[in-house]
Amino acid sequence: MRPLLAAIILNVLAWSSTSRADDGAPPAVAQESGSWPAETHWYEPSNPLGLEVFDRDRLAWMAADSLGLRYTGPLKPNLAAQLRALLLETPQRFNHVVLELDSDGGELAHVEEVVRILQDARRHMQITTRVMEGSLCASGCIPLFMQGNIRKASGASIWVFHGAQRATSGLPDVAATDRYLDLLGAAGMSPAFRAYLTADNRIYRPGSLILSGHELFAVHRAGIITELLPAWREQPPPAPTGLLPR
């Protein structure tokens, strides 16, 4: 998926001249609130691959019953065990969880296992999923994102849909693709967007549909993103060297 990144970025940049013209004024942008203000991001240091955990021991401002998770890269089989240990432990430690995703997906069986864990956890806690500006949520990442009670994404995030493939074939498998679409539909994807994905057998053919978060939310109204986050990333200016504390 990563070799396509240049084309994906061009697609994201193109929405302002295409999708906005089709939809009129852009939608209102939702700001995060409560324990997770919009300016609180996890940009530094650079995201390592895999799962990062942000709790009160790492970020002193967090509430004791809140947990931040960020997953970067392909979905690995050990993700299910990691999430089970964090979210389904007894006694329950967390009531509020933010899961941030930047992933090009993974095998459908692993995705289905993680979906079941998130569904179980969601019965006991509030889960917010988010995809930030410039981040990717592709293929098997999308069903995971949709397990959030609240699902936030930037208009400048990148979304990729394609059919489910077996490891030994570059062709989408019809039965597996239907299972993938059922996961999305059960989590709230609109029937109209499913019809769009399957029109002319689009998702059953080799290739990918690449959309920006703005297109997915405002143009297709796909039911995948519930709140649109800003595309603007705040960055405070560095302090002059002469003013640094000594």
C-alpha positions as CSV (number, residue, x, y, z in Angstrom):
1,M,0.0,0.0,0.0
2,R,2.8,2.5,0.8
3,P,4.2,2.6,-2.8
4,L,0.9,4.2,-3.7
5,L,1.4,7.1,-1.3
6,A,2.3,9.7,-3.8
7,A,-0.9,9.0,-5.8
8,I,-2.9,8.9,-2.6
9,I,-1.6,12.3,-1.5
10,L,-2.5,13.8,-4.9
11,N,-6.0,12.4,-4.5
12,V,-6.3,14.0,-1.0
13,L,-5.1,17.4,-2.4
14,A,-7.6,17.2,-5.2
15,W,-10.7,17.2,-3.1
16,S,-10.9,20.9,-2.7
17,S,-11.3,21.4,-6.5
18,T,-13.7,18.5,-7.1
19,S,-15.7,17.2,-4.1
20,R,-16.2,20.7,-2.5
21,A,-17.7,21.9,-5.8
22,D,-20.1,19.1,-5.8
23,D,-21.2,19.6,-2.2
24,G,-21.3,23.3,-1.8
25,A,-19.9,24.8,1.4
26,P,-17.7,22.4,3.5
27,P,-19.3,20.9,6.6
28,A,-18.8,22.2,10.1
29,V,-15.7,20.8,11.6
30,A,-16.0,19.1,15.0
31,Q,-13.5,20.0,17.8
32,E,-12.5,17.3,20.3
33,S,-13.5,18.1,23.9
34,G,-13.2,16.8,27.4
35,S,-10.0,14.8,28.1
36,W,-8.8,14.9,24.5
37,P,-8.7,18.5,23.3
38,A,-8.0,19.0,19.5
39,E,-4.5,20.5,20.2
40,T,-3.4,17.4,22.1
41,H,-1.7,15.2,19.6
42,W,1.0,12.5,19.7
43,Y,3.3,13.7,16.9
44,E,6.7,13.5,18.6
45,P,8.6,11.4,18.5
46,S,7.8,9.9,15.1
47,N,5.3,7.0,15.3
48,P,7.1,3.7,15.6
49,L,5.4,0.7,13.9
50,G,3.0,-1.2,16.1
51,L,1.0,-0.2,19.2
52,E,1.9,2.7,21.5
53,V,0.2,3.1,24.9
54,F,-0.4,6.5,26.4
55,D,-1.6,6.5,30.0
56,R,-1.2,8.7,33.1
57,D,2.4,7.4,33.7
58,R,3.4,8.8,30.3
59,L,1.1,11.8,30.0
60,A,0.6,13.4,33.4
61,W,-2.5,15.4,32.2
62,M,-4.5,12.3,31.5
63,A,-7.3,11.1,33.8
64,A,-6.5,7.9,35.7
65,D,-9.4,6.0,33.9
66,S,-8.4,7.2,30.4
67,L,-6.1,5.4,27.9
68,G,-4.7,6.5,24.6
69,L,-3.6,4.0,22.0
70,R,-2.0,4.6,18.6
71,Y,-1.4,1.9,16.1
72,T,0.9,2.5,13.1
73,G,1.6,0.2,10.2
74,P,0.2,-3.1,9.0
75,L,-2.1,-4.9,11.4
76,K,-0.1,-7.7,13.0
77,P,-1.5,-10.9,14.6
78,N,-0.3,-9.9,18.1
79,L,-2.6,-6.8,18.1
80,A,-5.5,-8.8,19.3
81,A,-3.6,-10.1,22.4
82,Q,-2.3,-6.6,23.2
83,L,-5.8,-5.1,23.1
84,R,-7.3,-7.9,25.0
85,A,-4.8,-7.5,27.8
86,L,-5.4,-3.7,28.0
87,L,-9.1,-3.5,27.5
88,L,-10.6,-6.7,28.9
89,E,-8.5,-7.0,32.0
90,T,-10.2,-7.6,35.4
91,P,-10.7,-5.5,37.3
92,Q,-11.4,-2.9,34.6
93,R,-9.0,0.0,34.7
94,F,-10.2,2.3,31.9
95,N,-13.5,3.9,31.1
96,H,-12.4,6.2,28.2
97,V,-10.2,5.0,25.4
98,V,-8.9,6.8,22.3
99,L,-7.6,4.6,19.5
100,E,-5.7,6.5,16.8
101,L,-5.0,4.6,13.6
102,D,-2.5,5.0,10.7
103,S,-2.6,1.6,9.0
104,D,-2.7,0.0,5.6
105,G,-4.7,-2.9,6.9
106,G,-4.0,-6.6,7.3
107,E,-5.4,-10.1,7.0
108,L,-9.2,-10.4,7.3
109,A,-9.1,-13.1,10.0
110,H,-6.9,-10.9,12.2
111,V,-9.2,-7.9,11.6
112,E,-12.3,-10.0,12.6
113,E,-10.6,-11.0,15.9
114,V,-9.7,-7.4,16.8
115,V,-13.2,-6.3,15.9
116,R,-14.7,-8.8,18.4
117,I,-12.4,-7.6,21.1
118,L,-13.3,-4.0,20.5
119,Q,-17.0,-4.8,20.5
120,D,-16.6,-6.6,23.8
121,A,-14.7,-3.6,25.3
122,R,-17.2,-1.1,24.0
123,R,-19.9,-2.7,26.2
124,H,-17.9,-1.5,29.3
125,M,-16.2,1.7,28.2
126,Q,-16.4,4.6,25.7
127,I,-14.1,4.1,22.7
128,T,-13.2,7.0,20.4
129,T,-11.4,6.1,17.2
130,R,-9.6,8.7,15.2
131,V,-7.5,9.2,12.0
132,M,-5.5,12.4,11.9
133,E,-4.5,14.6,9.0
134,G,-2.1,12.9,6.6
135,S,-2.7,9.5,8.2
136,L,-3.9,6.5,6.3
137,C,-6.8,4.1,7.1
138,A,-6.9,1.4,4.4
139,S,-8.6,-1.9,3.9
140,G,-8.8,-3.8,7.2
141,C,-8.1,-0.7,9.2
142,I,-11.6,0.6,8.4
143,P,-13.6,-2.0,10.3
144,L,-11.4,-1.3,13.4
145,F,-12.0,2.4,13.1
146,M,-15.7,1.8,12.9
147,Q,-15.8,0.1,16.3
148,G,-15.6,3.5,18.1
149,N,-18.6,4.9,19.8
150,I,-17.3,8.1,18.4
151,R,-15.4,8.1,15.1
152,K,-13.3,11.2,14.3
153,A,-11.2,11.8,11.3
154,S,-9.5,14.8,9.6
155,G,-10.8,15.9,6.2
156,A,-7.1,15.5,5.1
157,S,-6.9,11.8,6.1
158,I,-6.6,9.1,3.5
159,W,-9.0,6.2,3.0
160,V,-8.5,3.2,0.8
161,F,-11.1,0.5,-0.1
162,H,-10.4,-2.7,-2.0
163,G,-11.6,-6.3,-2.1
164,A,-10.3,-8.9,0.4
165,Q,-7.5,-11.0,-1.1
166,R,-6.0,-14.3,-0.2
167,A,-2.3,-14.2,0.5
168,T,-1.5,-16.3,-2.5
169,S,-3.6,-14.3,-5.0
170,G,-3.8,-10.7,-6.2
171,L,-7.4,-11.1,-7.0
172,P,-10.2,-10.2,-4.6
173,D,-12.0,-13.2,-3.1
174,V,-15.8,-12.7,-3.5
175,A,-16.8,-14.5,-0.2
176,A,-14.1,-12.8,1.8
177,T,-15.0,-9.4,0.3
178,D,-18.6,-9.9,1.3
179,R,-17.5,-10.7,4.9
180,Y,-15.5,-7.5,4.9
181,L,-18.5,-5.5,3.6
182,D,-20.7,-7.1,6.2
183,L,-18.3,-5.9,9.0
184,L,-18.6,-2.4,7.7
185,G,-22.3,-2.6,7.3
186,A,-22.9,-4.0,10.8
187,A,-20.8,-1.1,12.2
188,G,-22.9,1.6,10.5
189,M,-21.7,2.0,6.9
190,S,-24.6,3.3,4.8
191,P,-26.3,0.9,2.4
192,A,-25.9,3.6,-0.3
193,F,-22.1,3.6,0.1
194,R,-22.1,-0.2,0.0
195,A,-24.0,0.0,-3.2
196,Y,-21.4,2.5,-4.5
197,L,-18.6,0.1,-3.6
198,T,-20.2,-2.8,-5.3
199,A,-21.6,-0.9,-8.4
200,D,-20.2,-2.4,-11.6
201,N,-18.4,-5.0,-9.3
202,R,-15.9,-2.2,-8.4
203,I,-14.7,-3.7,-5.1
204,Y,-14.6,-7.3,-6.6
205,R,-12.0,-6.3,-9.2
206,P,-8.3,-5.6,-8.7
207,G,-7.6,-2.0,-7.7
208,S,-8.4,0.5,-5.0
209,L,-10.8,3.3,-4.3
210,I,-8.9,6.2,-2.7
211,L,-10.8,9.0,-0.9
212,S,-10.0,11.8,1.4
213,G,-11.7,12.1,4.8
214,H,-13.7,15.1,3.5
215,E,-15.0,13.1,0.5
216,L,-16.0,10.1,2.7
217,F,-17.8,12.3,5.2
218,A,-19.3,15.2,3.2
219,V,-19.6,13.9,-0.4
220,H,-20.5,10.2,0.0
221,R,-22.0,10.5,3.6
222,A,-20.8,6.9,4.1
223,G,-21.7,6.6,7.8
224,I,-18.0,5.7,8.6
225,I,-16.8,9.0,10.1
226,T,-19.1,10.6,12.7
227,E,-17.1,13.8,13.3
228,L,-14.7,15.7,11.0
229,L,-11.5,17.0,12.6
230,P,-9.5,20.0,11.3
231,A,-6.9,19.6,8.6
232,W,-4.8,22.3,10.3
233,R,-2.0,21.1,12.5
234,E,-0.9,23.6,15.2
235,Q,2.8,23.9,15.8
236,P,4.1,26.4,18.4
237,P,7.2,28.3,17.2
238,P,10.4,27.2,18.7
239,A,11.8,29.3,21.5
240,P,14.8,31.5,20.6
241,T,18.0,29.9,21.8
242,G,18.8,32.9,24.1
243,L,15.5,32.3,26.0
244,L,15.9,28.6,26.7
245,P,16.0,27.7,30.4
246,R,19.5,27.0,31.7
